[in-house]
Amino acid sequence: MPKIVDHDALRADLARRAIPVFQAHGYHGIGMRKIAEALGVPKSSLYHYFPTKQDLFIACTGALDLSPAEPEPDPVAALVQMIARLEESFSGELRLMVDYVGARSRAEIADDAALTLYRERMDAAIRQTVGPEWLPLARALVYGLLLDRWLAGESGDLDGVRRLIEGTLGAAADAD
């Protein structure tokens, strides 16, 4: 009897497992053959599910787990939790993003399907975390704090992040 394969599940699994491969090597630093080797699948299988590296990259972007681990009613605690989760892989994501964008123009970046999907998914996760009214400010806090902590070599203790978010959201609420 032939083996029954859930193609959608296998495709999703390959995309999820390829995320750390891209994070480790960058977009331009690895080809489909090496990705297939890293995933332990034949190159032909990878091409069957993803005809191009760009297709795989977009699938990886869609497979990123950006949702909150647990629902948190307090927006400050929810943002701190989100930053803690994203910080774990931020170094790889940042290297990957810089490599992927390369010397593209702003117009090319704006039209890129993977970057558009990433921004939409991050915005959805932030909206889910703090609500739509806080999206622009919370987005700036998440990206800014992740980058600032990475540049400072910080990780772990998030008390300073919590105080900064409390002060920023509190000041914004008071201004309304």
Secondary structure as UniProt FT lines:
FT   HELIX           7..25
FT   TURN            28..29
FT   HELIX           32..39
FT   HELIX           43..49
FT   HELIX           53..63
FT   HELIX           75..101
FT   TURN            102..103
FT   HELIX           106..111
FT   HELIX           113..130
FT   HELIX           132..134
FT   HELIX           135..151
FT   TURN            152..153
FT   HELIX           159..175
//
